[in-house]
Amino acid sequence: MQTINIDGTTYKVKFDRDPVELAKLARKPYKPAKPKNIRKFPHIRHPAGTPMSTRDYVREFERLNMLIPGDYVNLNQYTTAQYDPTMPLFEVIDENAN
């Protein structure tokens, strides 16, 4: 038996196996590391606690991510739309009803 170390893994192989072919089969394909989420998102509320407008949100997103400010037309100056937990997300439909 011979011992072969490939990419940090040790293999014990009989002498009748070709170590080069074994190394080709044993090598793991190279996978580049996935980038971490590098974007930063602003909070929906201002530090004072008031909701942020869409225009303020977009500008804050650009500032946090060091982006060149875009020329967005007609950005809403009112508060952003927020999820209302009192509204149901879906409606149950009775399939047996006529």
Biopython code that builds the backbone (N, CA, C, O; Angstrom):
import numpy as np
from Bio.PDB.StructureBuilder import StructureBuilder

atoms = [
    (1, "MET", "N", (0.858, -1.177, 0.000)),
    (1, "MET", "CA", (0.000, 0.000, 0.000)),
    (1, "MET", "C", (0.903, 1.239, 0.000)),
    (1, "MET", "O", (1.956, 1.281, 0.636)),
    (2, "GLN", "N", (0.446, 2.215, -0.727)),
    (2, "GLN", "CA", (1.154, 3.486, -0.723)),
    (2, "GLN", "C", (0.197, 4.572, -0.249)),
    (2, "GLN", "O", (-1.014, 4.466, -0.443)),
    (3, "THR", "N", (0.731, 5.599, 0.360)),
    (3, "THR", "CA", (-0.069, 6.697, 0.888)),
    (3, "THR", "C", (0.156, 7.926, 0.019)),
    (3, "THR", "O", (1.293, 8.312, -0.253)),
    (4, "ILE", "N", (-0.942, 8.531, -0.411)),
    (4, "ILE", "CA", (-0.881, 9.728, -1.261)),
    (4, "ILE", "C", (-1.689, 10.822, -0.577)),
    (4, "ILE", "O", (-2.780, 10.569, -0.067)),
    (5, "ASN", "N", (-1.154, 12.030, -0.567)),
    (5, "ASN", "CA", (-1.860, 13.170, -0.004)),
    (5, "ASN", "C", (-2.219, 14.120, -1.145)),
    (5, "ASN", "O", (-1.335, 14.654, -1.815)),
    (6, "ILE", "N", (-3.534, 14.330, -1.365)),
    (6, "ILE", "CA", (-4.022, 15.193, -2.437)),
    (6, "ILE", "C", (-4.945, 16.235, -1.824)),
    (6, "ILE", "O", (-5.967, 15.898, -1.227)),
    (7, "ASP", "N", (-4.583, 17.484, -1.972)),
    (7, "ASP", "CA", (-5.391, 18.601, -1.464)),
    (7, "ASP", "C", (-5.768, 18.420, 0.002)),
    (7, "ASP", "O", (-6.901, 18.706, 0.387)),
    (8, "GLY", "N", (-4.852, 17.959, 0.808)),
    (8, "GLY", "CA", (-5.094, 17.834, 2.235)),
    (8, "GLY", "C", (-5.808, 16.555, 2.637)),
    (8, "GLY", "O", (-6.084, 16.356, 3.820)),
    (9, "THR", "N", (-6.115, 15.683, 1.682)),
    (9, "THR", "CA", (-6.775, 14.418, 1.984)),
    (9, "THR", "C", (-5.791, 13.286, 1.725)),
    (9, "THR", "O", (-5.118, 13.257, 0.694)),
    (10, "THR", "N", (-5.713, 12.357, 2.666)),
    (10, "THR", "CA", (-4.776, 11.242, 2.546)),
    (10, "THR", "C", (-5.504, 10.013, 2.019)),
    (10, "THR", "O", (-6.571, 9.648, 2.513)),
    (11, "TYR", "N", (-4.908, 9.375, 0.999)),
    (11, "TYR", "CA", (-5.457, 8.166, 0.404)),
    (11, "TYR", "C", (-4.444, 7.046, 0.568)),
    (11, "TYR", "O", (-3.247, 7.257, 0.375)),
    (12, "LYS", "N", (-4.919, 5.845, 0.926)),
    (12, "LYS", "CA", (-4.069, 4.655, 0.956)),
    (12, "LYS", "C", (-4.486, 3.820, -0.249)),
    (12, "LYS", "O", (-5.633, 3.387, -0.368)),
    (13, "VAL", "N", (-3.517, 3.608, -1.139)),
    (13, "VAL", "CA", (-3.824, 2.996, -2.418)),
    (13, "VAL", "C", (-2.949, 1.773, -2.620)),
    (13, "VAL", "O", (-1.798, 1.743, -2.185)),
    (14, "LYS", "N", (-3.503, 0.762, -3.286)),
    (14, "LYS", "CA", (-2.703, -0.403, -3.650)),
    (14, "LYS", "C", (-1.725, 0.012, -4.748)),
    (14, "LYS", "O", (-1.950, 0.997, -5.451)),
    (15, "PHE", "N", (-0.660, -0.735, -4.886)),
    (15, "PHE", "CA", (0.380, -0.390, -5.852)),
    (15, "PHE", "C", (-0.085, -0.551, -7.298)),
    (15, "PHE", "O", (0.527, 0.015, -8.204)),
    (16, "ASP", "N", (-1.166, -1.319, -7.533)),
    (16, "ASP", "CA", (-1.605, -1.517, -8.907)),
    (16, "ASP", "C", (-2.399, -0.322, -9.463)),
    (16, "ASP", "O", (-2.683, -0.282, -10.660)),
    (17, "ARG", "N", (-2.756, 0.642, -8.617)),
    (17, "ARG", "CA", (-3.475, 1.839, -9.083)),
    (17, "ARG", "C", (-2.472, 2.899, -9.508)),
    (17, "ARG", "O", (-1.429, 3.070, -8.877)),
    (18, "ASP", "N", (-2.790, 3.596, -10.563)),
    (18, "ASP", "CA", (-1.932, 4.676, -11.048)),
    (18, "ASP", "C", (-2.186, 5.917, -10.197)),
    (18, "ASP", "O", (-3.307, 6.425, -10.193)),
    (19, "PRO", "N", (-1.182, 6.423, -9.477)),
    (19, "PRO", "CA", (-1.417, 7.569, -8.597)),
    (19, "PRO", "C", (-1.786, 8.849, -9.344)),
    (19, "PRO", "O", (-2.489, 9.700, -8.800)),
    (20, "VAL", "N", (-1.323, 8.992, -10.574)),
    (20, "VAL", "CA", (-1.667, 10.192, -11.351)),
    (20, "VAL", "C", (-3.148, 10.184, -11.706)),
    (20, "VAL", "O", (-3.819, 11.208, -11.581)),
    (21, "GLU", "N", (-3.662, 9.039, -12.147)),
    (21, "GLU", "CA", (-5.087, 8.939, -12.469)),
    (21, "GLU", "C", (-5.948, 9.134, -11.217)),
    (21, "GLU", "O", (-7.000, 9.771, -11.264)),
    (22, "LEU", "N", (-5.484, 8.579, -10.110)),
    (22, "LEU", "CA", (-6.207, 8.755, -8.852)),
    (22, "LEU", "C", (-6.238, 10.228, -8.452)),
    (22, "LEU", "O", (-7.260, 10.725, -7.978)),
    (23, "ALA", "N", (-5.130, 10.916, -8.642)),
    (23, "ALA", "CA", (-5.070, 12.337, -8.291)),
    (23, "ALA", "C", (-6.036, 13.145, -9.152)),
    (23, "ALA", "O", (-6.666, 14.082, -8.661)),
    (24, "LYS", "N", (-6.157, 12.794, -10.424)),
    (24, "LYS", "CA", (-7.087, 13.497, -11.310)),
    (24, "LYS", "C", (-8.528, 13.289, -10.854)),
    (24, "LYS", "O", (-9.331, 14.222, -10.871)),
    (25, "LEU", "N", (-8.848, 12.070, -10.449)),
    (25, "LEU", "CA", (-10.206, 11.779, -9.988)),
    (25, "LEU", "C", (-10.492, 12.402, -8.621)),
    (25, "LEU", "O", (-11.621, 12.802, -8.336)),
    (26, "ALA", "N", (-9.458, 12.478, -7.781)),
    (26, "ALA", "CA", (-9.659, 12.935, -6.413)),
    (26, "ALA", "C", (-9.691, 14.458, -6.285)),
    (26, "ALA", "O", (-10.244, 14.979, -5.317)),
    (27, "ARG", "N", (-9.116, 15.167, -7.231)),
    (27, "ARG", "CA", (-9.073, 16.626, -7.125)),
    (27, "ARG", "C", (-10.482, 17.191, -7.166)),
    (27, "ARG", "O", (-11.305, 16.812, -7.999)),
    (28, "LYS", "N", (-10.726, 18.079, -6.270)),
    (28, "LYS", "CA", (-12.023, 18.738, -6.226)),
    (28, "LYS", "C", (-12.007, 19.887, -7.221)),
    (28, "LYS", "O", (-10.997, 20.581, -7.342)),
    (29, "PRO", "N", (-13.100, 20.100, -7.930)),
    (29, "PRO", "CA", (-13.120, 21.228, -8.859)),
    (29, "PRO", "C", (-13.036, 22.548, -8.088)),
    (29, "PRO", "O", (-13.568, 22.679, -6.986)),
    (30, "TYR", "N", (-12.365, 23.500, -8.687)),
    (30, "TYR", "CA", (-12.197, 24.802, -8.046)),
    (30, "TYR", "C", (-13.516, 25.557, -8.066)),
    (30, "TYR", "O", (-14.119, 25.733, -9.125)),
    (31, "LYS", "N", (-13.957, 25.998, -6.918)),
    (31, "LYS", "CA", (-15.157, 26.812, -6.799)),
    (31, "LYS", "C", (-14.753, 28.119, -6.154)),
    (31, "LYS", "O", (-14.286, 28.127, -5.015)),
    (32, "PRO", "N", (-14.923, 29.217, -6.856)),
    (32, "PRO", "CA", (-14.570, 30.494, -6.239)),
    (32, "PRO", "C", (-15.495, 30.784, -5.060)),
    (32, "PRO", "O", (-16.657, 30.379, -5.057)),
    (33, "ALA", "N", (-14.980, 31.475, -4.078)),
    (33, "ALA", "CA", (-15.774, 31.806, -2.893)),
    (33, "ALA", "C", (-16.898, 32.746, -3.286)),
    (33, "ALA", "O", (-16.715, 33.665, -4.085)),
    (34, "LYS", "N", (-18.052, 32.498, -2.715)),
    (34, "LYS", "CA", (-19.189, 33.372, -2.997)),
    (34, "LYS", "C", (-18.971, 34.700, -2.279)),
    (34, "LYS", "O", (-18.598, 34.729, -1.107)),
    (35, "PRO", "N", (-19.205, 35.787, -2.988)),
    (35, "PRO", "CA", (-19.014, 37.076, -2.315)),
    (35, "PRO", "C", (-20.101, 37.295, -1.267)),
    (35, "PRO", "O", (-21.252, 36.895, -1.443)),
    (36, "LYS", "N", (-19.714, 37.923, -0.206)),
    (36, "LYS", "CA", (-20.696, 38.257, 0.821)),
    (36, "LYS", "C", (-21.573, 39.375, 0.296)),
    (36, "LYS", "O", (-21.183, 40.121, -0.601)),
    (37, "ASN", "N", (-22.745, 39.479, 0.859)),
    (37, "ASN", "CA", (-23.638, 40.551, 0.445)),
    (37, "ASN", "C", (-22.983, 41.873, 0.835)),
    (37, "ASN", "O", (-22.902, 42.211, 2.016)),
    (38, "ILE", "N", (-22.528, 42.599, -0.146)),
    (38, "ILE", "CA", (-21.778, 43.820, 0.135)),
    (38, "ILE", "C", (-22.655, 45.058, 0.092)),
    (38, "ILE", "O", (-22.193, 46.161, 0.388)),
    (39, "ARG", "N", (-23.917, 44.883, -0.273)),
    (39, "ARG", "CA", (-24.802, 46.049, -0.287)),
    (39, "ARG", "C", (-25.299, 46.343, 1.120)),
    (39, "ARG", "O", (-25.493, 45.438, 1.933)),
    (40, "LYS", "N", (-25.497, 47.608, 1.385)),
    (40, "LYS", "CA", (-26.046, 48.040, 2.666)),
    (40, "LYS", "C", (-27.404, 48.670, 2.401)),
    (40, "LYS", "O", (-27.583, 49.397, 1.423)),
    (41, "PHE", "N", (-28.348, 48.389, 3.270)),
    (41, "PHE", "CA", (-29.697, 48.902, 3.101)),
    (41, "PHE", "C", (-30.045, 49.837, 4.254)),
    (41, "PHE", "O", (-29.758, 49.529, 5.411)),
    (42, "PRO", "N", (-30.657, 50.970, 3.948)),
    (42, "PRO", "CA", (-31.034, 51.898, 5.017)),
    (42, "PRO", "C", (-32.266, 51.399, 5.775)),
    (42, "PRO", "O", (-33.035, 50.578, 5.275)),
    (43, "HIS", "N", (-32.426, 51.907, 6.970)),
    (43, "HIS", "CA", (-33.630, 51.610, 7.733)),
    (43, "HIS", "C", (-34.786, 52.393, 7.128)),
    (43, "HIS", "O", (-34.582, 53.474, 6.575)),
    (44, "ILE", "N", (-35.992, 51.858, 7.228)),
    (44, "ILE", "CA", (-37.150, 52.507, 6.610)),
    (44, "ILE", "C", (-37.547, 53.763, 7.382)),
    (44, "ILE", "O", (-38.233, 54.632, 6.845)),
    (45, "ARG", "N", (-37.125, 53.857, 8.615)),
    (45, "ARG", "CA", (-37.501, 55.023, 9.415)),
    (45, "ARG", "C", (-36.296, 55.933, 9.637)),
    (45, "ARG", "O", (-35.159, 55.477, 9.756)),
    (46, "HIS", "N", (-36.578, 57.217, 9.688)),
    (46, "HIS", "CA", (-35.552, 58.206, 10.037)),
    (46, "HIS", "C", (-35.142, 57.986, 11.491)),
    (46, "HIS", "O", (-35.870, 57.339, 12.244)),
    (47, "PRO", "N", (-33.992, 58.511, 11.892)),
    (47, "PRO", "CA", (-33.601, 58.387, 13.304)),
    (47, "PRO", "C", (-34.642, 58.974, 14.255)),
    (47, "PRO", "O", (-34.746, 58.539, 15.402)),
    (48, "ALA", "N", (-35.408, 59.949, 13.792)),
    (48, "ALA", "CA", (-36.440, 60.548, 14.644)),
    (48, "ALA", "C", (-37.649, 59.625, 14.805)),
    (48, "ALA", "O", (-38.512, 59.883, 15.644)),
    (49, "GLY", "N", (-37.724, 58.546, 14.006)),
    (49, "GLY", "CA", (-38.831, 57.603, 14.123)),
    (49, "GLY", "C", (-39.906, 57.788, 13.080)),
    (49, "GLY", "O", (-40.841, 56.989, 13.015)),
    (50, "THR", "N", (-39.802, 58.820, 12.260)),
    (50, "THR", "CA", (-40.805, 59.042, 11.228)),
    (50, "THR", "C", (-40.473, 58.204, 10.000)),
    (50, "THR", "O", (-39.296, 57.988, 9.712)),
    (51, "PRO", "N", (-41.480, 57.724, 9.265)),
    (51, "PRO", "CA", (-41.215, 56.929, 8.062)),
    (51, "PRO", "C", (-40.468, 57.740, 7.005)),
    (51, "PRO", "O", (-40.632, 58.956, 6.913)),
    (52, "MET", "N", (-39.667, 57.070, 6.228)),
    (52, "MET", "CA", (-38.838, 57.698, 5.210)),
    (52, "MET", "C", (-39.576, 57.703, 3.870)),
    (52, "MET", "O", (-40.287, 56.749, 3.553)),
    (53, "SER", "N", (-39.416, 58.751, 3.093)),
    (53, "SER", "CA", (-40.030, 58.782, 1.767)),
    (53, "SER", "C", (-39.203, 57.926, 0.818)),
    (53, "SER", "O", (-38.061, 57.574, 1.115)),
    (54, "THR", "N", (-39.791, 57.597, -0.325)),
    (54, "THR", "CA", (-39.086, 56.796, -1.319)),
    (54, "THR", "C", (-37.839, 57.524, -1.796)),
    (54, "THR", "O", (-36.788, 56.905, -1.962)),
    (55, "ARG", "N", (-37.941, 58.824, -2.018)),
    (55, "ARG", "CA", (-36.798, 59.600, -2.475)),
    (55, "ARG", "C", (-35.670, 59.570, -1.440)),
    (55, "ARG", "O", (-34.504, 59.385, -1.787)),
    (56, "ASP", "N", (-36.033, 59.755, -0.158)),
    (56, "ASP", "CA", (-35.019, 59.703, 0.898)),
    (56, "ASP", "C", (-34.364, 58.321, 0.985)),
    (56, "ASP", "O", (-33.158, 58.207, 1.206)),
    (57, "TYR", "N", (-35.183, 57.263, 0.805)),
    (57, "TYR", "CA", (-34.662, 55.903, 0.874)),
    (57, "TYR", "C", (-33.646, 55.661, -0.237)),
    (57, "TYR", "O", (-32.568, 55.120, 0.008)),
    (58, "VAL", "N", (-33.995, 56.066, -1.471)),
    (58, "VAL", "CA", (-33.090, 55.854, -2.607)),
    (58, "VAL", "C", (-31.802, 56.630, -2.406)),
    (58, "VAL", "O", (-30.718, 56.104, -2.656)),
    (59, "ARG", "N", (-31.904, 57.869, -1.959)),
    (59, "ARG", "CA", (-30.706, 58.680, -1.734)),
    (59, "ARG", "C", (-29.829, 58.085, -0.632)),
    (59, "ARG", "O", (-28.603, 58.079, -0.747)),
    (60, "GLU", "N", (-30.454, 57.587, 0.431)),
    (60, "GLU", "CA", (-29.700, 56.981, 1.535)),
    (60, "GLU", "C", (-29.039, 55.685, 1.073)),
    (60, "GLU", "O", (-27.906, 55.399, 1.461)),
    (61, "PHE", "N", (-29.735, 54.892, 0.243)),
    (61, "PHE", "CA", (-29.152, 53.664, -0.307)),
    (61, "PHE", "C", (-27.924, 53.996, -1.144)),
    (61, "PHE", "O", (-26.897, 53.326, -1.034)),
    (62, "GLU", "N", (-28.024, 55.020, -1.976)),
    (62, "GLU", "CA", (-26.882, 55.424, -2.806)),
    (62, "GLU", "C", (-25.723, 55.906, -1.943)),
    (62, "GLU", "O", (-24.564, 55.614, -2.235)),
    (63, "ARG", "N", (-26.035, 56.640, -0.882)),
    (63, "ARG", "CA", (-24.980, 57.152, -0.007)),
    (63, "ARG", "C", (-24.280, 56.010, 0.729)),
    (63, "ARG", "O", (-23.051, 55.992, 0.809)),
    (64, "LEU", "N", (-25.051, 55.051, 1.270)),
    (64, "LEU", "CA", (-24.468, 53.939, 2.016)),
    (64, "LEU", "C", (-23.593, 53.050, 1.134)),
    (64, "LEU", "O", (-22.578, 52.526, 1.594)),
    (65, "ASN", "N", (-23.980, 52.880, -0.123)),
    (65, "ASN", "CA", (-23.256, 51.993, -1.022)),
    (65, "ASN", "C", (-22.279, 52.736, -1.928)),
    (65, "ASN", "O", (-21.732, 52.163, -2.870)),
    (66, "MET", "N", (-22.068, 54.009, -1.634)),
    (66, "MET", "CA", (-21.127, 54.844, -2.389)),
    (66, "MET", "C", (-21.383, 54.777, -3.895)),
    (66, "MET", "O", (-20.455, 54.604, -4.685)),
    (67, "LEU", "N", (-22.642, 54.915, -4.277)),
    (67, "LEU", "CA", (-23.034, 54.899, -5.679)),
    (67, "LEU", "C", (-23.158, 56.323, -6.204)),
    (67, "LEU", "O", (-23.344, 57.266, -5.434)),
    (68, "ILE", "N", (-23.056, 56.465, -7.492)),
    (68, "ILE", "CA", (-23.267, 57.774, -8.108)),
    (68, "ILE", "C", (-24.763, 58.033, -8.100)),
    (68, "ILE", "O", (-25.528, 57.202, -8.591)),
    (69, "PRO", "N", (-25.200, 59.160, -7.558)),
    (69, "PRO", "CA", (-26.643, 59.427, -7.511)),
    (69, "PRO", "C", (-27.254, 59.460, -8.907)),
    (69, "PRO", "O", (-26.741, 60.116, -9.814)),
    (70, "GLY", "N", (-28.348, 58.747, -9.054)),
    (70, "GLY", "CA", (-29.042, 58.713, -10.336)),
    (70, "GLY", "C", (-30.066, 59.824, -10.417)),
    (70, "GLY", "O", (-30.444, 60.416, -9.407)),
    (71, "ASP", "N", (-30.507, 60.099, -11.627)),
    (71, "ASP", "CA", (-31.522, 61.134, -11.838)),
    (71, "ASP", "C", (-32.862, 60.430, -12.020)),
    (71, "ASP", "O", (-33.297, 60.186, -13.145)),
    (72, "TYR", "N", (-33.510, 60.106, -10.907)),
    (72, "TYR", "CA", (-34.790, 59.424, -10.954)),
    (72, "TYR", "C", (-35.897, 60.460, -11.053)),
    (72, "TYR", "O", (-35.917, 61.437, -10.305)),
    (73, "VAL", "N", (-36.802, 60.240, -11.970)),
    (73, "VAL", "CA", (-37.879, 61.188, -12.213)),
    (73, "VAL", "C", (-39.082, 60.813, -11.353)),
    (73, "VAL", "O", (-39.445, 59.641, -11.253)),
    (74, "ASN", "N", (-39.687, 61.804, -10.743)),
    (74, "ASN", "CA", (-40.935, 61.648, -9.973)),
    (74, "ASN", "C", (-40.827, 60.647, -8.826)),
    (74, "ASN", "O", (-41.730, 59.835, -8.627)),
    (75, "LEU", "N", (-39.743, 60.696, -8.079)),
    (75, "LEU", "CA", (-39.665, 59.845, -6.900)),
    (75, "LEU", "C", (-40.636, 60.370, -5.853)),
    (75, "LEU", "O", (-40.740, 61.576, -5.629)),
    (76, "ASN", "N", (-41.324, 59.469, -5.234)),
    (76, "ASN", "CA", (-42.341, 59.796, -4.242)),
    (76, "ASN", "C", (-41.719, 60.517, -3.050)),
    (76, "ASN", "O", (-40.714, 60.073, -2.495)),
    (77, "GLN", "N", (-42.327, 61.627, -2.669)),
    (77, "GLN", "CA", (-41.848, 62.362, -1.501)),
    (77, "GLN", "C", (-42.605, 61.975, -0.236)),
    (77, "GLN", "O", (-42.307, 62.470, 0.851)),
    (78, "TYR", "N", (-43.577, 61.094, -0.382)),
    (78, "TYR", "CA", (-44.381, 60.678, 0.752)),
    (78, "TYR", "C", (-43.749, 59.447, 1.385)),
    (78, "TYR", "O", (-42.768, 58.912, 0.867)),
    (79, "THR", "N", (-44.300, 59.005, 2.486)),
    (79, "THR", "CA", (-43.717, 57.865, 3.189)),
    (79, "THR", "C", (-43.785, 56.611, 2.332)),
    (79, "THR", "O", (-44.688, 56.454, 1.510)),
    (80, "THR", "N", (-42.832, 55.731, 2.529)),
    (80, "THR", "CA", (-42.781, 54.503, 1.746)),
    (80, "THR", "C", (-43.919, 53.571, 2.135)),
    (80, "THR", "O", (-44.432, 53.610, 3.254)),
    (81, "ALA", "N", (-44.293, 52.742, 1.187)),
    (81, "ALA", "CA", (-45.331, 51.752, 1.452)),
    (81, "ALA", "C", (-44.778, 50.745, 2.452)),
    (81, "ALA", "O", (-43.640, 50.293, 2.327)),
    (82, "GLN", "N", (-45.580, 50.403, 3.431)),
    (82, "GLN", "CA", (-45.139, 49.463, 4.454)),
    (82, "GLN", "C", (-46.169, 48.360, 4.603)),
    (82, "GLN", "O", (-47.356, 48.557, 4.340)),
    (83, "TYR", "N", (-45.704, 47.212, 5.024)),
    (83, "TYR", "CA", (-46.572, 46.069, 5.231)),
    (83, "TYR", "C", (-47.493, 46.335, 6.409)),
    (83, "TYR", "O", (-47.046, 46.730, 7.486)),
    (84, "ASP", "N", (-48.784, 46.114, 6.192)),
    (84, "ASP", "CA", (-49.768, 46.285, 7.252)),
    (84, "ASP", "C", (-50.118, 44.902, 7.803)),
    (84, "ASP", "O", (-50.763, 44.119, 7.106)),
    (85, "PRO", "N", (-49.714, 44.584, 9.022)),
    (85, "PRO", "CA", (-49.954, 43.231, 9.541)),
    (85, "PRO", "C", (-51.432, 42.920, 9.768)),
    (85, "PRO", "O", (-51.782, 41.757, 9.969)),
    (86, "THR", "N", (-52.310, 43.927, 9.742)),
    (86, "THR", "CA", (-53.730, 43.655, 9.928)),
    (86, "THR", "C", (-54.387, 43.189, 8.632)),
    (86, "THR", "O", (-55.497, 42.656, 8.667)),
    (87, "MET", "N", (-53.727, 43.379, 7.490)),
    (87, "MET", "CA", (-54.280, 42.958, 6.206)),
    (87, "MET", "C", (-53.828, 41.524, 5.918)),
    (87, "MET", "O", (-52.646, 41.212, 6.066)),
    (88, "PRO", "N", (-54.758, 40.643, 5.506)),
    (88, "PRO", "CA", (-54.341, 39.271, 5.184)),
    (88, "PRO", "C", (-53.500, 39.250, 3.910)),
    (88, "PRO", "O", (-53.734, 40.034, 2.989)),
    (89, "LEU", "N", (-52.520, 38.348, 3.865)),
    (89, "LEU", "CA", (-51.656, 38.246, 2.702)),
    (89, "LEU", "C", (-52.323, 37.482, 1.565)),
    (89, "LEU", "O", (-51.944, 37.639, 0.404)),
    (90, "PHE", "N", (-53.309, 36.661, 1.890)),
    (90, "PHE", "CA", (-53.991, 35.890, 0.855)),
    (90, "PHE", "C", (-55.429, 35.666, 1.301)),
    (90, "PHE", "O", (-55.773, 35.846, 2.470)),
    (91, "GLU", "N", (-56.251, 35.273, 0.354)),
    (91, "GLU", "CA", (-57.664, 35.028, 0.632)),
    (91, "GLU", "C", (-57.935, 33.544, 0.420)),
    (91, "GLU", "O", (-57.544, 32.977, -0.601)),
    (92, "VAL", "N", (-58.598, 32.920, 1.371)),
    (92, "VAL", "CA", (-58.935, 31.506, 1.266)),
    (92, "VAL", "C", (-60.176, 31.394, 0.380)),
    (92, "VAL", "O", (-61.214, 31.993, 0.663)),
    (93, "ILE", "N", (-60.048, 30.621, -0.690)),
    (93, "ILE", "CA", (-61.157, 30.454, -1.637)),
    (93, "ILE", "C", (-61.719, 29.052, -1.452)),
    (93, "ILE", "O", (-60.985, 28.064, -1.479)),
    (94, "ASP", "N", (-63.025, 28.984, -1.265)),
    (94, "ASP", "CA", (-63.698, 27.696, -1.133)),
    (94, "ASP", "C", (-63.982, 27.170, -2.528)),
    (94, "ASP", "O", (-64.794, 27.747, -3.251)),
    (95, "GLU", "N", (-63.327, 26.085, -2.916)),
    (95, "GLU", "CA", (-63.474, 25.543, -4.261)),
    (95, "GLU", "C", (-64.793, 24.816, -4.442)),
    (95, "GLU", "O", (-65.203, 24.544, -5.570)),
    (96, "ASN", "N", (-65.464, 24.499, -3.337)),
    (96, "ASN", "CA", (-66.740, 23.779, -3.433)),
    (96, "ASN", "C", (-67.904, 24.747, -3.631)),
    (96, "ASN", "O", (-69.006, 24.319, -3.972)),
    (97, "ALA", "N", (-67.679, 26.025, -3.426)),
    (97, "ALA", "CA", (-68.767, 26.995, -3.596)),
    (97, "ALA", "C", (-69.023, 27.203, -5.084)),
    (97, "ALA", "O", (-68.119, 27.118, -5.915)),
    (98, "ASN", "N", (-70.275, 27.475, -5.384)),
    (98, "ASN", "CA", (-70.658, 27.672, -6.815)),
    (98, "ASN", "C", (-70.354, 29.057, -7.251)),
    (98, "ASN", "O", (-70.601, 29.409, -8.404)),
]
sb = StructureBuilder()
sb.init_structure("model")
sb.init_model(0)
sb.init_chain("A")
sb.init_seg("    ")
for serial, (resi, resn, name, xyz) in enumerate(atoms, 1):
    if name == "N":
        sb.init_residue(resn, " ", resi, " ")
    sb.init_atom(name, np.array(xyz, "f"), 0.0, 1.0, " ", f" {name:<3s}", serial, name[0])
structure = sb.get_structure()
